[in-house]
Amino acid sequence: MPHLIVDYSPGLFAPDSVAQTLLELNAAVIGSGSIQKESDLKSRMIPLEATRVGTEAGARGFVYAQLRVLPGRTPAMRAELSQRIAGVIRARCARPVGMSVQLSVEVIEMERESYVKEVL
């Protein structure tokens, strides 16, 4: 815990930019001060093979980031985390000519009772 998962439409992040983007995302989340131990943060970016936004024709894409955390953060802390993640994605995401790109970020509280974490 926590887990940061970023799904994105084809063409929005070059394969050689993903490692740096993950580093910047992790630094932004850790920099909030709401994560106690930096090694607890697990993040990944998942390129999606095929996506669709709406029904109308046209080049459209999206980036959806989800930060899953255990309970204990105030709404203000969760909002700050969302803004920090969105800021990195805004800075790093490509904007292909003619493509409309939507960005969404969500912070979700996991259920502590059913979450298992251990070091193997």
Phi and psi restraints in degrees (range 20) as a CNS / XPLOR table:
assign (resid 1 and name C) (resid 2 and name N)
       (resid 2 and name CA) (resid 2 and name C) 1.0 -81.4 20.0 2
assign (resid 2 and name N) (resid 2 and name CA)
       (resid 2 and name C) (resid 3 and name N) 1.0 170.6 20.0 2
assign (resid 2 and name C) (resid 3 and name N)
       (resid 3 and name CA) (resid 3 and name C) 1.0 -121.6 20.0 2
assign (resid 3 and name N) (resid 3 and name CA)
       (resid 3 and name C) (resid 4 and name N) 1.0 132.0 20.0 2
assign (resid 3 and name C) (resid 4 and name N)
       (resid 4 and name CA) (resid 4 and name C) 1.0 -115.6 20.0 2
assign (resid 4 and name N) (resid 4 and name CA)
       (resid 4 and name C) (resid 5 and name N) 1.0 121.1 20.0 2
assign (resid 4 and name C) (resid 5 and name N)
       (resid 5 and name CA) (resid 5 and name C) 1.0 -122.8 20.0 2
assign (resid 5 and name N) (resid 5 and name CA)
       (resid 5 and name C) (resid 6 and name N) 1.0 124.4 20.0 2
assign (resid 5 and name C) (resid 6 and name N)
       (resid 6 and name CA) (resid 6 and name C) 1.0 -121.4 20.0 2
assign (resid 6 and name N) (resid 6 and name CA)
       (resid 6 and name C) (resid 7 and name N) 1.0 114.0 20.0 2
assign (resid 6 and name C) (resid 7 and name N)
       (resid 7 and name CA) (resid 7 and name C) 1.0 -99.5 20.0 2
assign (resid 7 and name N) (resid 7 and name CA)
       (resid 7 and name C) (resid 8 and name N) 1.0 143.4 20.0 2
assign (resid 7 and name C) (resid 8 and name N)
       (resid 8 and name CA) (resid 8 and name C) 1.0 -151.5 20.0 2
assign (resid 8 and name N) (resid 8 and name CA)
       (resid 8 and name C) (resid 9 and name N) 1.0 151.3 20.0 2
assign (resid 8 and name C) (resid 9 and name N)
       (resid 9 and name CA) (resid 9 and name C) 1.0 -69.4 20.0 2
assign (resid 9 and name N) (resid 9 and name CA)
       (resid 9 and name C) (resid 10 and name N) 1.0 156.0 20.0 2
assign (resid 9 and name C) (resid 10 and name N)
       (resid 10 and name CA) (resid 10 and name C) 1.0 -56.1 20.0 2
assign (resid 10 and name N) (resid 10 and name CA)
       (resid 10 and name C) (resid 11 and name N) 1.0 141.3 20.0 2
assign (resid 10 and name C) (resid 11 and name N)
       (resid 11 and name CA) (resid 11 and name C) 1.0 86.1 20.0 2
assign (resid 11 and name N) (resid 11 and name CA)
       (resid 11 and name C) (resid 12 and name N) 1.0 1.5 20.0 2
assign (resid 11 and name C) (resid 12 and name N)
       (resid 12 and name CA) (resid 12 and name C) 1.0 -91.7 20.0 2
assign (resid 12 and name N) (resid 12 and name CA)
       (resid 12 and name C) (resid 13 and name N) 1.0 -22.0 20.0 2
assign (resid 12 and name C) (resid 13 and name N)
       (resid 13 and name CA) (resid 13 and name C) 1.0 -136.8 20.0 2
assign (resid 13 and name N) (resid 13 and name CA)
       (resid 13 and name C) (resid 14 and name N) 1.0 125.3 20.0 2
assign (resid 13 and name C) (resid 14 and name N)
       (resid 14 and name CA) (resid 14 and name C) 1.0 -68.2 20.0 2
assign (resid 14 and name N) (resid 14 and name CA)
       (resid 14 and name C) (resid 15 and name N) 1.0 141.2 20.0 2
assign (resid 14 and name C) (resid 15 and name N)
       (resid 15 and name CA) (resid 15 and name C) 1.0 -52.8 20.0 2
assign (resid 15 and name N) (resid 15 and name CA)
       (resid 15 and name C) (resid 16 and name N) 1.0 -34.7 20.0 2
assign (resid 15 and name C) (resid 16 and name N)
       (resid 16 and name CA) (resid 16 and name C) 1.0 -80.1 20.0 2
assign (resid 16 and name N) (resid 16 and name CA)
       (resid 16 and name C) (resid 17 and name N) 1.0 -1.3 20.0 2
assign (resid 16 and name C) (resid 17 and name N)
       (resid 17 and name CA) (resid 17 and name C) 1.0 -102.8 20.0 2
assign (resid 17 and name N) (resid 17 and name CA)
       (resid 17 and name C) (resid 18 and name N) 1.0 -8.5 20.0 2
assign (resid 17 and name C) (resid 18 and name N)
       (resid 18 and name CA) (resid 18 and name C) 1.0 -66.2 20.0 2
assign (resid 18 and name N) (resid 18 and name CA)
       (resid 18 and name C) (resid 19 and name N) 1.0 -43.7 20.0 2
assign (resid 18 and name C) (resid 19 and name N)
       (resid 19 and name CA) (resid 19 and name C) 1.0 -60.2 20.0 2
assign (resid 19 and name N) (resid 19 and name CA)
       (resid 19 and name C) (resid 20 and name N) 1.0 -44.1 20.0 2
assign (resid 19 and name C) (resid 20 and name N)
       (resid 20 and name CA) (resid 20 and name C) 1.0 -67.0 20.0 2
assign (resid 20 and name N) (resid 20 and name CA)
       (resid 20 and name C) (resid 21 and name N) 1.0 -38.9 20.0 2
assign (resid 20 and name C) (resid 21 and name N)
       (resid 21 and name CA) (resid 21 and name C) 1.0 -62.6 20.0 2
assign (resid 21 and name N) (resid 21 and name CA)
       (resid 21 and name C) (resid 22 and name N) 1.0 -43.5 20.0 2
assign (resid 21 and name C) (resid 22 and name N)
       (resid 22 and name CA) (resid 22 and name C) 1.0 -61.8 20.0 2
assign (resid 22 and name N) (resid 22 and name CA)
       (resid 22 and name C) (resid 23 and name N) 1.0 -41.8 20.0 2
assign (resid 22 and name C) (resid 23 and name N)
       (resid 23 and name CA) (resid 23 and name C) 1.0 -60.1 20.0 2
assign (resid 23 and name N) (resid 23 and name CA)
       (resid 23 and name C) (resid 24 and name N) 1.0 -44.6 20.0 2
assign (resid 23 and name C) (resid 24 and name N)
       (resid 24 and name CA) (resid 24 and name C) 1.0 -68.2 20.0 2
assign (resid 24 and name N) (resid 24 and name CA)
       (resid 24 and name C) (resid 25 and name N) 1.0 -38.3 20.0 2
assign (resid 24 and name C) (resid 25 and name N)
       (resid 25 and name CA) (resid 25 and name C) 1.0 -62.3 20.0 2
assign (resid 25 and name N) (resid 25 and name CA)
       (resid 25 and name C) (resid 26 and name N) 1.0 -47.1 20.0 2
assign (resid 25 and name C) (resid 26 and name N)
       (resid 26 and name CA) (resid 26 and name C) 1.0 -61.5 20.0 2
assign (resid 26 and name N) (resid 26 and name CA)
       (resid 26 and name C) (resid 27 and name N) 1.0 -42.5 20.0 2
assign (resid 26 and name C) (resid 27 and name N)
       (resid 27 and name CA) (resid 27 and name C) 1.0 -62.8 20.0 2
assign (resid 27 and name N) (resid 27 and name CA)
       (resid 27 and name C) (resid 28 and name N) 1.0 -38.6 20.0 2
assign (resid 27 and name C) (resid 28 and name N)
       (resid 28 and name CA) (resid 28 and name C) 1.0 -65.9 20.0 2
assign (resid 28 and name N) (resid 28 and name CA)
       (resid 28 and name C) (resid 29 and name N) 1.0 -42.9 20.0 2
assign (resid 28 and name C) (resid 29 and name N)
       (resid 29 and name CA) (resid 29 and name C) 1.0 -67.8 20.0 2
assign (resid 29 and name N) (resid 29 and name CA)
       (resid 29 and name C) (resid 30 and name N) 1.0 -47.5 20.0 2
assign (resid 29 and name C) (resid 30 and name N)
       (resid 30 and name CA) (resid 30 and name C) 1.0 -62.5 20.0 2
assign (resid 30 and name N) (resid 30 and name CA)
       (resid 30 and name C) (resid 31 and name N) 1.0 -37.8 20.0 2
assign (resid 30 and name C) (resid 31 and name N)
       (resid 31 and name CA) (resid 31 and name C) 1.0 -65.0 20.0 2
assign (resid 31 and name N) (resid 31 and name CA)
       (resid 31 and name C) (resid 32 and name N) 1.0 -15.0 20.0 2
assign (resid 31 and name C) (resid 32 and name N)
       (resid 32 and name CA) (resid 32 and name C) 1.0 -69.7 20.0 2
assign (resid 32 and name N) (resid 32 and name CA)
       (resid 32 and name C) (resid 33 and name N) 1.0 -22.1 20.0 2
assign (resid 32 and name C) (resid 33 and name N)
       (resid 33 and name CA) (resid 33 and name C) 1.0 82.2 20.0 2
assign (resid 33 and name N) (resid 33 and name CA)
       (resid 33 and name C) (resid 34 and name N) 1.0 -0.2 20.0 2
assign (resid 33 and name C) (resid 34 and name N)
       (resid 34 and name CA) (resid 34 and name C) 1.0 -95.6 20.0 2
assign (resid 34 and name N) (resid 34 and name CA)
       (resid 34 and name C) (resid 35 and name N) 1.0 2.0 20.0 2
assign (resid 34 and name C) (resid 35 and name N)
       (resid 35 and name CA) (resid 35 and name C) 1.0 -112.1 20.0 2
assign (resid 35 and name N) (resid 35 and name CA)
       (resid 35 and name C) (resid 36 and name N) 1.0 122.8 20.0 2
assign (resid 35 and name C) (resid 36 and name N)
       (resid 36 and name CA) (resid 36 and name C) 1.0 -73.1 20.0 2
assign (resid 36 and name N) (resid 36 and name CA)
       (resid 36 and name C) (resid 37 and name N) 1.0 -40.5 20.0 2
assign (resid 36 and name C) (resid 37 and name N)
       (resid 37 and name CA) (resid 37 and name C) 1.0 -127.9 20.0 2
assign (resid 37 and name N) (resid 37 and name CA)
       (resid 37 and name C) (resid 38 and name N) 1.0 118.6 20.0 2
assign (resid 37 and name C) (resid 38 and name N)
       (resid 38 and name CA) (resid 38 and name C) 1.0 -58.1 20.0 2
assign (resid 38 and name N) (resid 38 and name CA)
       (resid 38 and name C) (resid 39 and name N) 1.0 -32.6 20.0 2
assign (resid 38 and name C) (resid 39 and name N)
       (resid 39 and name CA) (resid 39 and name C) 1.0 -74.5 20.0 2
assign (resid 39 and name N) (resid 39 and name CA)
       (resid 39 and name C) (resid 40 and name N) 1.0 -5.6 20.0 2
assign (resid 39 and name C) (resid 40 and name N)
       (resid 40 and name CA) (resid 40 and name C) 1.0 -78.3 20.0 2
assign (resid 40 and name N) (resid 40 and name CA)
       (resid 40 and name C) (resid 41 and name N) 1.0 -20.5 20.0 2
assign (resid 40 and name C) (resid 41 and name N)
       (resid 41 and name CA) (resid 41 and name C) 1.0 -80.7 20.0 2
assign (resid 41 and name N) (resid 41 and name CA)
       (resid 41 and name C) (resid 42 and name N) 1.0 119.9 20.0 2
assign (resid 41 and name C) (resid 42 and name N)
       (resid 42 and name CA) (resid 42 and name C) 1.0 -113.0 20.0 2
assign (resid 42 and name N) (resid 42 and name CA)
       (resid 42 and name C) (resid 43 and name N) 1.0 125.9 20.0 2
assign (resid 42 and name C) (resid 43 and name N)
       (resid 43 and name CA) (resid 43 and name C) 1.0 -131.7 20.0 2
assign (resid 43 and name N) (resid 43 and name CA)
       (resid 43 and name C) (resid 44 and name N) 1.0 153.2 20.0 2
assign (resid 43 and name C) (resid 44 and name N)
       (resid 44 and name CA) (resid 44 and name C) 1.0 -154.9 20.0 2
assign (resid 44 and name N) (resid 44 and name CA)
       (resid 44 and name C) (resid 45 and name N) 1.0 150.7 20.0 2
assign (resid 44 and name C) (resid 45 and name N)
       (resid 45 and name CA) (resid 45 and name C) 1.0 -116.6 20.0 2
assign (resid 45 and name N) (resid 45 and name CA)
       (resid 45 and name C) (resid 46 and name N) 1.0 130.3 20.0 2
assign (resid 45 and name C) (resid 46 and name N)
       (resid 46 and name CA) (resid 46 and name C) 1.0 -119.1 20.0 2
assign (resid 46 and name N) (resid 46 and name CA)
       (resid 46 and name C) (resid 47 and name N) 1.0 108.4 20.0 2
assign (resid 46 and name C) (resid 47 and name N)
       (resid 47 and name CA) (resid 47 and name C) 1.0 -74.2 20.0 2
assign (resid 47 and name N) (resid 47 and name CA)
       (resid 47 and name C) (resid 48 and name N) 1.0 130.6 20.0 2
assign (resid 47 and name C) (resid 48 and name N)
       (resid 48 and name CA) (resid 48 and name C) 1.0 -93.7 20.0 2
assign (resid 48 and name N) (resid 48 and name CA)
       (resid 48 and name C) (resid 49 and name N) 1.0 136.1 20.0 2
assign (resid 48 and name C) (resid 49 and name N)
       (resid 49 and name CA) (resid 49 and name C) 1.0 -67.3 20.0 2
assign (resid 49 and name N) (resid 49 and name CA)
       (resid 49 and name C) (resid 50 and name N) 1.0 -42.9 20.0 2
assign (resid 49 and name C) (resid 50 and name N)
       (resid 50 and name CA) (resid 50 and name C) 1.0 -140.1 20.0 2
assign (resid 50 and name N) (resid 50 and name CA)
       (resid 50 and name C) (resid 51 and name N) 1.0 133.6 20.0 2
assign (resid 50 and name C) (resid 51 and name N)
       (resid 51 and name CA) (resid 51 and name C) 1.0 -137.2 20.0 2
assign (resid 51 and name N) (resid 51 and name CA)
       (resid 51 and name C) (resid 52 and name N) 1.0 161.6 20.0 2
assign (resid 51 and name C) (resid 52 and name N)
       (resid 52 and name CA) (resid 52 and name C) 1.0 -145.2 20.0 2
assign (resid 52 and name N) (resid 52 and name CA)
       (resid 52 and name C) (resid 53 and name N) 1.0 137.3 20.0 2
assign (resid 52 and name C) (resid 53 and name N)
       (resid 53 and name CA) (resid 53 and name C) 1.0 -118.3 20.0 2
assign (resid 53 and name N) (resid 53 and name CA)
       (resid 53 and name C) (resid 54 and name N) 1.0 116.1 20.0 2
assign (resid 53 and name C) (resid 54 and name N)
       (resid 54 and name CA) (resid 54 and name C) 1.0 68.1 20.0 2
assign (resid 54 and name N) (resid 54 and name CA)
       (resid 54 and name C) (resid 55 and name N) 1.0 -158.9 20.0 2
assign (resid 54 and name C) (resid 55 and name N)
       (resid 55 and name CA) (resid 55 and name C) 1.0 -118.6 20.0 2
assign (resid 55 and name N) (resid 55 and name CA)
       (resid 55 and name C) (resid 56 and name N) 1.0 -17.8 20.0 2
assign (resid 55 and name C) (resid 56 and name N)
       (resid 56 and name CA) (resid 56 and name C) 1.0 -77.4 20.0 2
assign (resid 56 and name N) (resid 56 and name CA)
       (resid 56 and name C) (resid 57 and name N) 1.0 153.8 20.0 2
assign (resid 56 and name C) (resid 57 and name N)
       (resid 57 and name CA) (resid 57 and name C) 1.0 -68.6 20.0 2
assign (resid 57 and name N) (resid 57 and name CA)
       (resid 57 and name C) (resid 58 and name N) 1.0 156.7 20.0 2
assign (resid 57 and name C) (resid 58 and name N)
       (resid 58 and name CA) (resid 58 and name C) 1.0 130.2 20.0 2
assign (resid 58 and name N) (resid 58 and name CA)
       (resid 58 and name C) (resid 59 and name N) 1.0 156.6 20.0 2
assign (resid 58 and name C) (resid 59 and name N)
       (resid 59 and name CA) (resid 59 and name C) 1.0 -79.1 20.0 2
assign (resid 59 and name N) (resid 59 and name CA)
       (resid 59 and name C) (resid 60 and name N) 1.0 113.5 20.0 2
assign (resid 59 and name C) (resid 60 and name N)
       (resid 60 and name CA) (resid 60 and name C) 1.0 -136.2 20.0 2
assign (resid 60 and name N) (resid 60 and name CA)
       (resid 60 and name C) (resid 61 and name N) 1.0 144.5 20.0 2
assign (resid 60 and name C) (resid 61 and name N)
       (resid 61 and name CA) (resid 61 and name C) 1.0 -146.6 20.0 2
assign (resid 61 and name N) (resid 61 and name CA)
       (resid 61 and name C) (resid 62 and name N) 1.0 176.4 20.0 2
assign (resid 61 and name C) (resid 62 and name N)
       (resid 62 and name CA) (resid 62 and name C) 1.0 -153.1 20.0 2
assign (resid 62 and name N) (resid 62 and name CA)
       (resid 62 and name C) (resid 63 and name N) 1.0 158.3 20.0 2
assign (resid 62 and name C) (resid 63 and name N)
       (resid 63 and name CA) (resid 63 and name C) 1.0 -125.5 20.0 2
assign (resid 63 and name N) (resid 63 and name CA)
       (resid 63 and name C) (resid 64 and name N) 1.0 127.8 20.0 2
assign (resid 63 and name C) (resid 64 and name N)
       (resid 64 and name CA) (resid 64 and name C) 1.0 -125.0 20.0 2
assign (resid 64 and name N) (resid 64 and name CA)
       (resid 64 and name C) (resid 65 and name N) 1.0 117.5 20.0 2
assign (resid 64 and name C) (resid 65 and name N)
       (resid 65 and name CA) (resid 65 and name C) 1.0 -111.7 20.0 2
assign (resid 65 and name N) (resid 65 and name CA)
       (resid 65 and name C) (resid 66 and name N) 1.0 135.1 20.0 2
assign (resid 65 and name C) (resid 66 and name N)
       (resid 66 and name CA) (resid 66 and name C) 1.0 -129.0 20.0 2
assign (resid 66 and name N) (resid 66 and name CA)
       (resid 66 and name C) (resid 67 and name N) 1.0 122.2 20.0 2
assign (resid 66 and name C) (resid 67 and name N)
       (resid 67 and name CA) (resid 67 and name C) 1.0 -106.3 20.0 2
assign (resid 67 and name N) (resid 67 and name CA)
       (resid 67 and name C) (resid 68 and name N) 1.0 118.8 20.0 2
assign (resid 67 and name C) (resid 68 and name N)
       (resid 68 and name CA) (resid 68 and name C) 1.0 -103.8 20.0 2
assign (resid 68 and name N) (resid 68 and name CA)
       (resid 68 and name C) (resid 69 and name N) 1.0 121.3 20.0 2
assign (resid 68 and name C) (resid 69 and name N)
       (resid 69 and name CA) (resid 69 and name C) 1.0 -130.0 20.0 2
assign (resid 69 and name N) (resid 69 and name CA)
       (resid 69 and name C) (resid 70 and name N) 1.0 157.0 20.0 2
assign (resid 69 and name C) (resid 70 and name N)
       (resid 70 and name CA) (resid 70 and name C) 1.0 -75.1 20.0 2
assign (resid 70 and name N) (resid 70 and name CA)
       (resid 70 and name C) (resid 71 and name N) 1.0 156.6 20.0 2
assign (resid 70 and name C) (resid 71 and name N)
       (resid 71 and name CA) (resid 71 and name C) 1.0 -59.9 20.0 2
assign (resid 71 and name N) (resid 71 and name CA)
       (resid 71 and name C) (resid 72 and name N) 1.0 156.7 20.0 2
assign (resid 71 and name C) (resid 72 and name N)
       (resid 72 and name CA) (resid 72 and name C) 1.0 131.6 20.0 2
assign (resid 72 and name N) (resid 72 and name CA)
       (resid 72 and name C) (resid 73 and name N) 1.0 -7.7 20.0 2
assign (resid 72 and name C) (resid 73 and name N)
       (resid 73 and name CA) (resid 73 and name C) 1.0 -100.1 20.0 2
assign (resid 73 and name N) (resid 73 and name CA)
       (resid 73 and name C) (resid 74 and name N) 1.0 140.8 20.0 2
assign (resid 73 and name C) (resid 74 and name N)
       (resid 74 and name CA) (resid 74 and name C) 1.0 -70.6 20.0 2
assign (resid 74 and name N) (resid 74 and name CA)
       (resid 74 and name C) (resid 75 and name N) 1.0 162.5 20.0 2
assign (resid 74 and name C) (resid 75 and name N)
       (resid 75 and name CA) (resid 75 and name C) 1.0 -56.0 20.0 2
assign (resid 75 and name N) (resid 75 and name CA)
       (resid 75 and name C) (resid 76 and name N) 1.0 -36.9 20.0 2
assign (resid 75 and name C) (resid 76 and name N)
       (resid 76 and name CA) (resid 76 and name C) 1.0 -65.4 20.0 2
assign (resid 76 and name N) (resid 76 and name CA)
       (resid 76 and name C) (resid 77 and name N) 1.0 -39.6 20.0 2
assign (resid 76 and name C) (resid 77 and name N)
       (resid 77 and name CA) (resid 77 and name C) 1.0 -65.2 20.0 2
assign (resid 77 and name N) (resid 77 and name CA)
       (resid 77 and name C) (resid 78 and name N) 1.0 -42.8 20.0 2
assign (resid 77 and name C) (resid 78 and name N)
       (resid 78 and name CA) (resid 78 and name C) 1.0 -65.3 20.0 2
assign (resid 78 and name N) (resid 78 and name CA)
       (resid 78 and name C) (resid 79 and name N) 1.0 -38.7 20.0 2
assign (resid 78 and name C) (resid 79 and name N)
       (resid 79 and name CA) (resid 79 and name C) 1.0 -64.5 20.0 2
assign (resid 79 and name N) (resid 79 and name CA)
       (resid 79 and name C) (resid 80 and name N) 1.0 -41.0 20.0 2
assign (resid 79 and name C) (resid 80 and name N)
       (resid 80 and name CA) (resid 80 and name C) 1.0 -62.7 20.0 2
assign (resid 80 and name N) (resid 80 and name CA)
       (resid 80 and name C) (resid 81 and name N) 1.0 -42.4 20.0 2
assign (resid 80 and name C) (resid 81 and name N)
       (resid 81 and name CA) (resid 81 and name C) 1.0 -60.0 20.0 2
assign (resid 81 and name N) (resid 81 and name CA)
       (resid 81 and name C) (resid 82 and name N) 1.0 -43.3 20.0 2
assign (resid 81 and name C) (resid 82 and name N)
       (resid 82 and name CA) (resid 82 and name C) 1.0 -59.7 20.0 2
assign (resid 82 and name N) (resid 82 and name CA)
       (resid 82 and name C) (resid 83 and name N) 1.0 -45.0 20.0 2
assign (resid 82 and name C) (resid 83 and name N)
       (resid 83 and name CA) (resid 83 and name C) 1.0 -66.6 20.0 2
assign (resid 83 and name N) (resid 83 and name CA)
       (resid 83 and name C) (resid 84 and name N) 1.0 -37.5 20.0 2
assign (resid 83 and name C) (resid 84 and name N)
       (resid 84 and name CA) (resid 84 and name C) 1.0 -64.3 20.0 2
assign (resid 84 and name N) (resid 84 and name CA)
       (resid 84 and name C) (resid 85 and name N) 1.0 -44.6 20.0 2
assign (resid 84 and name C) (resid 85 and name N)
       (resid 85 and name CA) (resid 85 and name C) 1.0 -64.8 20.0 2
assign (resid 85 and name N) (resid 85 and name CA)
       (resid 85 and name C) (resid 86 and name N) 1.0 -46.2 20.0 2
assign (resid 85 and name C) (resid 86 and name N)
       (resid 86 and name CA) (resid 86 and name C) 1.0 -59.8 20.0 2
assign (resid 86 and name N) (resid 86 and name CA)
       (resid 86 and name C) (resid 87 and name N) 1.0 -39.2 20.0 2
assign (resid 86 and name C) (resid 87 and name N)
       (resid 87 and name CA) (resid 87 and name C) 1.0 -61.1 20.0 2
assign (resid 87 and name N) (resid 87 and name CA)
       (resid 87 and name C) (resid 88 and name N) 1.0 -43.5 20.0 2
assign (resid 87 and name C) (resid 88 and name N)
       (resid 88 and name CA) (resid 88 and name C) 1.0 -65.4 20.0 2
assign (resid 88 and name N) (resid 88 and name CA)
       (resid 88 and name C) (resid 89 and name N) 1.0 -44.9 20.0 2
assign (resid 88 and name C) (resid 89 and name N)
       (resid 89 and name CA) (resid 89 and name C) 1.0 -63.3 20.0 2
assign (resid 89 and name N) (resid 89 and name CA)
       (resid 89 and name C) (resid 90 and name N) 1.0 -42.8 20.0 2
assign (resid 89 and name C) (resid 90 and name N)
       (resid 90 and name CA) (resid 90 and name C) 1.0 -56.0 20.0 2
assign (resid 90 and name N) (resid 90 and name CA)
       (resid 90 and name C) (resid 91 and name N) 1.0 -42.2 20.0 2
assign (resid 90 and name C) (resid 91 and name N)
       (resid 91 and name CA) (resid 91 and name C) 1.0 -73.0 20.0 2
assign (resid 91 and name N) (resid 91 and name CA)
       (resid 91 and name C) (resid 92 and name N) 1.0 -31.5 20.0 2
assign (resid 91 and name C) (resid 92 and name N)
       (resid 92 and name CA) (resid 92 and name C) 1.0 -101.2 20.0 2
assign (resid 92 and name N) (resid 92 and name CA)
       (resid 92 and name C) (resid 93 and name N) 1.0 -20.8 20.0 2
assign (resid 92 and name C) (resid 93 and name N)
       (resid 93 and name CA) (resid 93 and name C) 1.0 -74.5 20.0 2
assign (resid 93 and name N) (resid 93 and name CA)
       (resid 93 and name C) (resid 94 and name N) 1.0 133.7 20.0 2
assign (resid 93 and name C) (resid 94 and name N)
       (resid 94 and name CA) (resid 94 and name C) 1.0 -69.2 20.0 2
assign (resid 94 and name N) (resid 94 and name CA)
       (resid 94 and name C) (resid 95 and name N) 1.0 156.1 20.0 2
assign (resid 94 and name C) (resid 95 and name N)
       (resid 95 and name CA) (resid 95 and name C) 1.0 -127.5 20.0 2
assign (resid 95 and name N) (resid 95 and name CA)
       (resid 95 and name C) (resid 96 and name N) 1.0 81.9 20.0 2
assign (resid 95 and name C) (resid 96 and name N)
       (resid 96 and name CA) (resid 96 and name C) 1.0 -57.0 20.0 2
assign (resid 96 and name N) (resid 96 and name CA)
       (resid 96 and name C) (resid 97 and name N) 1.0 138.9 20.0 2
assign (resid 96 and name C) (resid 97 and name N)
       (resid 97 and name CA) (resid 97 and name C) 1.0 -56.6 20.0 2
assign (resid 97 and name N) (resid 97 and name CA)
       (resid 97 and name C) (resid 98 and name N) 1.0 130.0 20.0 2
assign (resid 97 and name C) (resid 98 and name N)
       (resid 98 and name CA) (resid 98 and name C) 1.0 82.8 20.0 2
assign (resid 98 and name N) (resid 98 and name CA)
       (resid 98 and name C) (resid 99 and name N) 1.0 -1.8 20.0 2
assign (resid 98 and name C) (resid 99 and name N)
       (resid 99 and name CA) (resid 99 and name C) 1.0 -102.5 20.0 2
assign (resid 99 and name N) (resid 99 and name CA)
       (resid 99 and name C) (resid 100 and name N) 1.0 131.9 20.0 2
assign (resid 99 and name C) (resid 100 and name N)
       (resid 100 and name CA) (resid 100 and name C) 1.0 -89.2 20.0 2
assign (resid 100 and name N) (resid 100 and name CA)
       (resid 100 and name C) (resid 101 and name N) 1.0 125.4 20.0 2
assign (resid 100 and name C) (resid 101 and name N)
       (resid 101 and name CA) (resid 101 and name C) 1.0 -119.1 20.0 2
assign (resid 101 and name N) (resid 101 and name CA)
       (resid 101 and name C) (resid 102 and name N) 1.0 126.5 20.0 2
assign (resid 101 and name C) (resid 102 and name N)
       (resid 102 and name CA) (resid 102 and name C) 1.0 -101.7 20.0 2
assign (resid 102 and name N) (resid 102 and name CA)
       (resid 102 and name C) (resid 103 and name N) 1.0 139.6 20.0 2
assign (resid 102 and name C) (resid 103 and name N)
       (resid 103 and name CA) (resid 103 and name C) 1.0 -117.9 20.0 2
assign (resid 103 and name N) (resid 103 and name CA)
       (resid 103 and name C) (resid 104 and name N) 1.0 131.9 20.0 2
assign (resid 103 and name C) (resid 104 and name N)
       (resid 104 and name CA) (resid 104 and name C) 1.0 -138.9 20.0 2
assign (resid 104 and name N) (resid 104 and name CA)
       (resid 104 and name C) (resid 105 and name N) 1.0 143.4 20.0 2
assign (resid 104 and name C) (resid 105 and name N)
       (resid 105 and name CA) (resid 105 and name C) 1.0 -132.8 20.0 2
assign (resid 105 and name N) (resid 105 and name CA)
       (resid 105 and name C) (resid 106 and name N) 1.0 137.2 20.0 2
assign (resid 105 and name C) (resid 106 and name N)
       (resid 106 and name CA) (resid 106 and name C) 1.0 -137.1 20.0 2
assign (resid 106 and name N) (resid 106 and name CA)
       (resid 106 and name C) (resid 107 and name N) 1.0 135.7 20.0 2
assign (resid 106 and name C) (resid 107 and name N)
       (resid 107 and name CA) (resid 107 and name C) 1.0 -108.1 20.0 2
assign (resid 107 and name N) (resid 107 and name CA)
       (resid 107 and name C) (resid 108 and name N) 1.0 123.0 20.0 2
assign (resid 107 and name C) (resid 108 and name N)
       (resid 108 and name CA) (resid 108 and name C) 1.0 -118.5 20.0 2
assign (resid 108 and name N) (resid 108 and name CA)
       (resid 108 and name C) (resid 109 and name N) 1.0 132.9 20.0 2
assign (resid 108 and name C) (resid 109 and name N)
       (resid 109 and name CA) (resid 109 and name C) 1.0 -86.0 20.0 2
assign (resid 109 and name N) (resid 109 and name CA)
       (resid 109 and name C) (resid 110 and name N) 1.0 126.1 20.0 2
assign (resid 109 and name C) (resid 110 and name N)
       (resid 110 and name CA) (resid 110 and name C) 1.0 -82.5 20.0 2
assign (resid 110 and name N) (resid 110 and name CA)
       (resid 110 and name C) (resid 111 and name N) 1.0 159.9 20.0 2
assign (resid 110 and name C) (resid 111 and name N)
       (resid 111 and name CA) (resid 111 and name C) 1.0 -83.9 20.0 2
assign (resid 111 and name N) (resid 111 and name CA)
       (resid 111 and name C) (resid 112 and name N) 1.0 114.0 20.0 2
assign (resid 111 and name C) (resid 112 and name N)
       (resid 112 and name CA) (resid 112 and name C) 1.0 -57.8 20.0 2
assign (resid 112 and name N) (resid 112 and name CA)
       (resid 112 and name C) (resid 113 and name N) 1.0 -39.4 20.0 2
assign (resid 112 and name C) (resid 113 and name N)
       (resid 113 and name CA) (resid 113 and name C) 1.0 -64.2 20.0 2
assign (resid 113 and name N) (resid 113 and name CA)
       (resid 113 and name C) (resid 114 and name N) 1.0 -29.4 20.0 2
assign (resid 113 and name C) (resid 114 and name N)
       (resid 114 and name CA) (resid 114 and name C) 1.0 -104.2 20.0 2
assign (resid 114 and name N) (resid 114 and name CA)
       (resid 114 and name C) (resid 115 and name N) 1.0 1.0 20.0 2
assign (resid 114 and name C) (resid 115 and name N)
       (resid 115 and name CA) (resid 115 and name C) 1.0 -89.5 20.0 2
assign (resid 115 and name N) (resid 115 and name CA)
       (resid 115 and name C) (resid 116 and name N) 1.0 131.2 20.0 2
assign (resid 115 and name C) (resid 116 and name N)
       (resid 116 and name CA) (resid 116 and name C) 1.0 -118.1 20.0 2
assign (resid 116 and name N) (resid 116 and name CA)
       (resid 116 and name C) (resid 117 and name N) 1.0 131.5 20.0 2
assign (resid 116 and name C) (resid 117 and name N)
       (resid 117 and name CA) (resid 117 and name C) 1.0 -141.1 20.0 2
assign (resid 117 and name N) (resid 117 and name CA)
       (resid 117 and name C) (resid 118 and name N) 1.0 132.5 20.0 2
assign (resid 117 and name C) (resid 118 and name N)
       (resid 118 and name CA) (resid 118 and name C) 1.0 -154.0 20.0 2
assign (resid 118 and name N) (resid 118 and name CA)
       (resid 118 and name C) (resid 119 and name N) 1.0 158.9 20.0 2
assign (resid 118 and name C) (resid 119 and name N)
       (resid 119 and name CA) (resid 119 and name C) 1.0 -96.5 20.0 2
assign (resid 119 and name N) (resid 119 and name CA)
       (resid 119 and name C) (resid 120 and name N) 1.0 125.1 20.0 2
